[in-house]
Every structure is written in C-alpha cells, then in structure tokens.
Amino acid sequence: MSKVFFTVGPTQLYPEVQEFYKEAFERNIPSISHRSSDFSEVVKTTVEELQKLLNVPENFYFFFLSSGTECMERIIENLVAFKSTHFVNGYFAKRFNNIAIQLHRNVQTFNIPFGESFSFSDYIIDSDSEMICLTLNETSTGVAINPQEIVNLKKNNTDKLVVVDAVTAFPYYKLDFNYVDVAFFSVQKGFGMPAGLGVLIVNKKCLDKVHSVIKENKCTGSFNNFINLAEKAEKYQTSVTPNALSIYVLGRVANMLNNLDPAYINTTTEKKAKLIYDYFDTREDIHPFVNDINSRSKTTIVLKVLSDIENILKKLEYNDIIISKGYADFKQQHIRIGNFPMHKIPEVLNLLYLFKKI
C-alpha cells in the first residue's frame, strides 16, 4: 500500500501529476528554450488556466519564481521604499515581516497571539506605510482570515498596496482581485505538485510603484526586478531560465481543476474539514488549536496534542499515513493535517478511524 501524505506541504500529489510529467518529457518541455515560441505557449496556457481557476483579471502579471519566500523578498525589494505594515499571527507572517527588516525597510507590525485571527477595522495603518502584508491562511497555526476582511481593509486604505500570502489558501480560498494588489502561492500545497515553483500575481499598476522605488534608490531586486519580470511576462516568458517542467505541469493541474464541477473544491474541502474538526472537538487529549470556529483554516488543520506526539506519528506511519508536526516552537505541541483537493473523503475517514484506535 502506498503512503497517503496529509502533510501541509509538500503534500500528497494529484494522481494525474505523474502522467502530466510524462507528457512534459514526451513534448521535450525540459529542453526547449525559454525564449522560444513553444515555451511562450506553455506559459500562456498556464497563465490562462490560473486566471480562470483563481478569478484573476487580465490586468495582472504572473511571475514564476522559486518559492513563496522568494516572492516575499521580491515584493519588499520592488514595492517598498520606506515602510510596510505587517499583520502577524503565525510564523510565516512573521517571516514576511522579518524579511522587510532584513532589507532595511521600516515596519509597522501588528502582533496578536498565534492561533487568533484579525479584524482589520481594529487597527490604524500608519499614513506613511506603502504596503499592507497579511497571510490569508497561516500554515503554522491553522488560522484563516475571512476574505471579506481583506476587501474592507483595501476600501479603508486605497492609497496603499495590499499583499496577500495565499501559499496554503489557493485554490480553495478565493480573493477578490479588485481589492488585492499582489498575491502569491507555492505549488507544493493545494496544487499537489513537487516543490520548486512560486507564483507571484501582480497588478500591472504596481509597475508605477516600482519606478518610484527605483527613483528613491531603494529597489534591490537587481536582475529580477519587476520591470524586467513584467517585460518578459508581456511575451509569456521569464526573466531567467525557469522551472519549465513545473510551469507546464501547473497548467495541466489548473486545467484539471477547472474541468471539475465548479462547486467541487469548496464543498469537498469543507466537508472534510468538518469531519476532522467535529471529531477532534470531542477529544480532550487532541483538540483544535484555534478556538474560534470561524477562524479555523479549512486547508491546514492544526491540533494541540497533550499526549505523545512521536507515538501518534509512528502509529499513523505504520498504517501508511503521514501528517506534519507542529511548526517551530510548536513542534512538540502540535500536529498539522493538510486538507487539499487531492485528499479524498474515504482517506479522511480512514485517518479518523486510525486516530480513534490511538
């Protein structure tokens, strides 16, 4: 029996992914020039499928980078001259904040206890802040932000760029890109692919901001600055030799998801999440870390464990089930369960059955 990975990323691959890679090799995708018309067609197809899947308007660029963390770095380098604002309620939001500090920008940081979510109306953004950064779904703590909160945040701060870390949010969570300037994700989470590709979605209007950052001599993006990335994106190319194999497979995965019933991802993700939360709400030794039901992530479920974590992981793995440990300081206190579209309801039921035996 093959293992089932309920990890939060890298996670279980879609069964079709192996065939998509085979297709790519048959079409010589890894060998074609990234300046060729064949490659441009691959990128164009992938962009169009992602636009459809994520409801991204035409006035956005898709930049293909190496990871979500690189996306954070490029965003600060290109779009912040002096100050950014960060909402921190987990380790990945904290990483974004720290990257801004490491790149010698001023930061306004709003911290709340890990495991809680934000109501943005409770906070006043500094007038000189250029960008607001937030994490839609915090992988480390299992907290999700209501997307409507992001809409209201932008309405109240129309002069500032709103940036959303959607690494473990897409493709389940949806953003209204009329109120988001930049978003990014990695393919090894909800897109069920091997790691090695980050996707940065940038409103074309952001190029005006890049030029102003350059005038202040603060753009530290060097060769991969957004001006260069955008110039190549206009031709469905990349600034440097890319992970063409993953770009092709991402397009095939997005196409596969687009061909599902439009309600499938939402309904199945929510049904699986409910099964998991309902069960662990009844246990005293293992229970959800996030107390507020409305703030619990549907895609990365974090559980506080009062018993022996290593014993749990060992017994699950003996039964070919792999889950994630807690993140950083929570490594010996939490376990995390990925709930992405490739995870099936019978697999979730089997997971819960095994937990009942532990």
N, C-alpha and C positions, 0 to 999 in steps of 0.2 A: 504493500500500500504506500502511495506517495504521501509526503507530508503536506499538510494544509497550513499555510502561514497566515495567521491572524495578527501579524505584526503591523506596526503603524508606518512602515516604510524604511527600507524596501519591504514589500509585502508580496502576497500571492500574485502571480502573473495571470492574466487572462489566458484561458486555454488556447485561444486563437493566436496569441503572440508568437509562439514558435513557428506557426505557419507563415505569419507576416515576415518574420526574419528570413525564412526560407525564400519567400517571394523576392525579398530585397536582394539576396545573393544571386538569385536567378536573373534578376534585372541588372546586376552589376552595380547596384547603388553605392557600395563602399568604394568603388574605383572611379566613379565619374568625377569630373572636375566641378568644383563648387562655383565655377564661372561659366558653366555650360548651360545651354537651354534645357537639357534634361534635368539638371539639378533645380533650376528655377521652377520647372513644372512640378517637381516633388514638393518644394516649399510652398508654392501657390496652392496646391491641393491640400496640404496640411493646414495652412492658414485658413482656407475657406471652410474646412471641416470644423476647425476650432471656433471660428466666428459663429457658425451655425449652432454648435453644441453649447457654447457659453454665452450666446446672445451679445456678441461684441460687434459694435457698429463699424462701418467702413473707415471711420476717421481715427483708427488705432493701428499702430505698428505692432508686429510680433517680432521680438528679438530672441534669437536662440542662443542661450548661454550654457554654462556648465552645470549650474546648480542654483537652488534658491538663495543660498548665501551669497553667491556671486551677484545675483540680482540685487540683493540689499546693498552691496558695495557700489555697484554701478549707479543705483538710484541716488545715493548720497553724493557720489562723486560728480554727477551730472546736473542734479536738480536742486542742490542746496549750496548757497554761497556762504551763509552765516549761521542759520538756526533751523532746526527741525524739532517737531513735537512728537513724542512717543508715548503711547498708551501701553503700559507693561503689566501683564498679569500672568506671565509664564516665561520660560527660558528662551524661547525663540523671539518673542517680542523684546526681551532683554538683549538678545544678540544684536538685533537691528539697532537698538539704542546705543549699544557699546561700539558698533561699527561707526556710527556718526561721531562719537567721541574720539575714536582712534583716527578718524580722518580730519580731526581738528575742527569740527563744527561745534557750535554751541547747541545744547539740547535743553528742551523743556520736557521733563519726564513726569508722567503721572503713574504712580505705582499703587496697586491695590493687592491685597493678599492673593497669592496663587490659588486658583480654584473659584475665583469670583469673576464676574463679567462687568462691563462698563455700561453706564448710562451717560452718554457724552454730554447731555444737557447740563450735567452737574459740574462741568469743567469750563474754565475760561482759557482760551488759547491766547498766548502772547501775540500782541499785534505785529511784532517783527518776525514771527515764525513764518517760514516759507512753505512748510510741508507738514502734514499730519500723517503719522505712520501707525498702523494698527494691524493686529493679527485676527483675521476672521475666525479661524479655528486654531486654537493653541494646542499643538501636538503634545506638548509636555504635560499639560494639566487637564486636557479634555474639556476646555471651556470654549463655547462658541458665542459670537456676537450676533445679535439679530441684524440682518442686512438692512432693515428699515432704519436702524440707528445710524448707519453709515450715510443713508440718504439725508437724514436730518442734520447730521454733522456737516455735510457739504453745504447744505442750504444755509447754515448759520456761519459758514466760513468760505464764502465764494471766492475770496481772494487768495486762498491757499490750496496747494495741491493735496489731494487725498490719495494715499498709497495703501494698498491692501495686500498683506501677505495671505495668499489663498492656497498655500502649499498642500495642506491636507483638507481643504474645503472643496475644491473642484473635483469632479463635476457635479457633486450633489448640491452644494450651496450655490445659489445664483446671485450675481451682483447686477445692479442697475448701473450700467456704464455711463449713463447720463450724469451720474453723481460720483464717479470714480475716475481719477486721472491715470493711475498706474495700478496694475495688479500683476502678481507673478505666482507661478507654481512649479513643482518638480514632477517628473513623470513617474517616479517610483512609488507613488502613493495611489491616489484614486484612478490613475491611468494604467495601473497594473503592468508596468514595464520595468526592465532593469534600470538602475540609476545611471546618471551621466548626462542628463539634459534638463536645463531650467528654461522656462519660457516666461519672458517679460513682455507684458502688454502695456503699451504706452500711447496715450492720446497724442496725436500729431501736434496739438497746440503746445505740448511740453517743449518742443524744439525752440520756441521763443525764450523759454526759461533757460534752456541750455546756453543760448547765445549770451544772455545776461550774466550767467555764472562765469562764462569764459571771459567776459569783459572785466569781471572782478578778479581775474587770475586765480579763480578757485576751482576750476574744473580739473579734476585729477584723473579723468578717465583715460588719458593717453590715447592709444590707438583705438580702443573700444569705447570711445566717447559716443554719445547718442547721435551726434551729427553724422559720423561715419556709419554707425549701425543703421540709421534711417536711410542714408543714401543707398546702401546695399539692399535694405528691405524694400525700397521702392521697386527694385528689379527682382524681388524674390530671391535675394542672395544673402550671404552672411559676410561679416567683415573679415573673418579669419576662416581657415579650413575647419569645417564644423563636424559634428557628430551626425553625418548624413544618414547613417543607418537608423539612428533613433528618430530623426526627424521624419523619415519615411514611415517607420512603424507607428509613430504617434498619429500620423494622418490616417493610417489604417484603423487604429484603435478608435479615434474620434469618429470615423465613418461608421464603424460597427455600432458605437453607442448612438449615433444619430439615426440608425436604422431600427433601433428598439422602439417600442411603444413610448411616446413622449413622457408618460407618467411612470414608466418602469423604475427608473433610478430613484425617484423620490419615494414612491410607495414601498419598494422593497427595502431601501435603506432605513426608512422609518419603522417598518415592521420588524426588521432585525434588531434595530436599536431598542425598540420597546421590549422585545423578548429578553434582551440582555439586561436592561435596566430593571424591568419588573422582577426578574429573578434575583438580582443582587440586592435589590431593595429589601428583600425578605431575609437576607443573611446578616448576621452581626459580625462575623469574622472577616468577610469580604463585602465591601459596600461601595457605592459610587463616591468618588472624591468630591464631586461638585454637588453641593446640596440643593441649589436652585434648579428645579426641574427644567425651567425654561432656558437655562444657560448651559445645559448639558449638550456636549457635542454628539451629533449623530454618527460621525465618522471615526472618531478616535475616543474610545471609551476608557476612562481612567478609573481604576478601582483601588481603594485603600485596603491594604491587607494587614490583618492583625495576627495571622498565622505564619508558618514557614514558607516564604516565597520560593525558595530554591526547591523545596519538596513539591510545590504545586507545578512549577515549570518542568521538573523532572518527570512527574507522572503524566503531564499532558504530552510531553515529547515522546514518552514511551508509547503513547497512543497516537503518535504522528500528528500532534497538534502543537504548533509553535506560536507563542504570544510574546509580547515585548515586556521587558522590565520597565520599571519607572525610570524617569529621566533625571540625571544629575543627582542632586541631593535626595531625590525620591526613589533612588534605585532599590533600596531595601525596604521601601514602604508601599510602593505602588506596583501594580501590573497594568498594562495597557493592551487593549484589544482593538485591532483595526476592523472597521466595518465599511468596506468599499464595495462598489458594484460587482466585483468578481466573486465576492463571498456569497455563498448560496444559503438559503434558509435551512435546508437539511444539515448543512455543515454547522450552522449556528446551534441548531437543536442538539447535534452531537456534542458540540463544545459544552453546552449547558449540562447535558447528561453526564459528561465526564466530571464537571465541577461538582455535581451532586454526589458523585462517588468519592470525591476527595474530602 
